[in-house]
Amino acid sequence: MGDDLYVNKGFGLKAAIGGQLQRDYHSALVDRMRTENFRLESEGLTFLLAQEFGFCYGVDRAIEYAYETREKFPHKTIYITGEIIHNPGVNRRLSEMGIRFLDGRDPDANYEILREEDVVLLPAFGVPLAQMNLLRSRGCIMVDTTCGSVLNVWKNVEKYAAGGFTALIHGKYAHEETRATASRALKHPEGRYIVVRDRAEADTVCNHIEHGGDKREFLERFAPAVSPGFDPDMHLERLGCANQTTMLSTESLAIAEAVRQSILRRFGPEQVASRFRAFDTICSATQERQDAVHALFRDHTLDLMIVIGGYNSSNTTHLVEIAAEKVPAFHIQHADCVLGPDRIRHQPFGSVTESEAMNWLPDGKVVLGVTAGASTPNSEIGKVVARIASFRGVHLVS
């Protein structure tokens, strides 16, 4: 396939778009906090910023490619298959730039209207093979922003399938990345996959490995999360573990070890090597942000935690999970969620809906931890800190 049809490298236009990226996503206040040991003190408030936060390399790259694509093709119709990343502000900005979404938010934008002269961005999560093949059949120009960490997972899943192993994927079966990853197992005729969301679902799989059970009941439980024709009696005998790159790393490792132990008990130690594979496919940026939150609690005594990121962002949700075990943790999407010292709109950990918390910011001295998911720009972090500081009469330039 020629470069005129499929582009997986940037266009070398960073100099041309650099000013626009700076205006859209830079924060002088975040820069200041970096230089002041990730700390800001003001009128009884102490903000402590986790030392790894916000945009990761893959997100930076995806957004840069999107801006470069608009610059490269100013007169072409540009589409994207879905959210480029899980951040509502960034996706709204792409809409303002005239980039149209094929995921239903633009009612008259769909795959059937795509023409050869149109340009389609593939998001950082990647797309399932069926979508990729459909785009190829339309003949349009594709610009691939898929994150390298996701591509690494795909390679491992494809190796599993080629070797006759079922891919057991720790992830959320409806998440764009996991759907794209699972589809790679089906590149081989005998490829199979099963997606487990958490340790409880993994334990159900382990129990079936060791003891068997009601096949129909098993398939009903995992109906949306297994490959077509999945047979747990056959397809759980050889397993290769992989992850959605943004899951909680400790849980992924625990699931892989639980599966290995079940294989060992079922088939004996001499067969483990031929029946079990595992690769650590957690994204390094995800791990670094989780580690930074742990470090924040290790090194400081916090009163509460603010975690900024899209509500549908998996990596952000896991940062909330870590923080919520220690202090009141508020997952907010943007600065507009912070309504005042007495009201904040947030999505509590474990919930799928936004709610309001009252009197969330105590009077007097307060130490606030701050972090953000890998899809959150510095500009949004700065706005949140400035908004909270304003409640104590301090006006900061974000």
Secondary structure, DSSP 8 states (H G I E B T S, - for coil): --TTTEE-S--S-HHHHHHHHHHHH--HHHHHHHHTTTEEEETTEEEEE-SS-S--HHHHHHHHHHHHHHHH-TTS-EEESS-SSS-HHHHHHHHHTT-EETTTTSTT--GGG--TT-EEEE-TT---HHHHHHHHHHT-EEEE---HHHHHHHHHHHHHHHTT-EEEEES-TTSHHHHHHHHHHTTSTT--EEEE-SHHHHHHHHHHHHH---HHHHHHHTGGGB-TT--HHHHTSSEEEEE-TTS-HHHHHHHHHHHHHHHHHHH-GGGHHHHEEE-----HHHHHHHHHHHHHHHH---SEEEEES-TT-HHHHHHHHHHHTTS-EEEESSGGGEEETTEEEE--TT-SS-EEEES-S-SS-EEEEEEE-TT--HHHHHHHHHHHHHTTT-----
